[in-house]
Amino acid sequence: MAPKTKTPDRLTVEERRELPASTFGIPETREFPLVDAAHIRAAEAYFRYAPDDRKAALARRILARAREMGVDVRSRVIRGWAGEA
């Protein structure tokens, strides 16, 4: 088994478990953690894999958290789902 190495956009199981549900793009299923700039960019990159019925709320959460953290989200798709396009 390969050793587990920590990368900036990956949380350990323990770190993920300790996060409040409100830090996730989809809090009900604890998907798309939005804890820092790397995770916001990862959520932007993987947005297309989110269920369609959750995309609008996820897009709004990504943009709100990005604004708080000073991250520029340029995705027209995310802005469209959030109603900002």
Sequence and secondary structure as in RCSB ss.txt:
>XXXX:A:sequence
MAPKTKTPDRLTVEERRELPASTFGIPETREFPLVDAAHIRAAEAYFRYAPDDRKAALARRILARAREMGVDVRS
RVIRGWAGEA
>XXXX:A:secstr
       TT   HHHHHHS GGGEEETTTTEEE SSHHHHHHHHHHGGGS GGGHHHHHHHHHHHHHHHT     
HHHHHHTT  
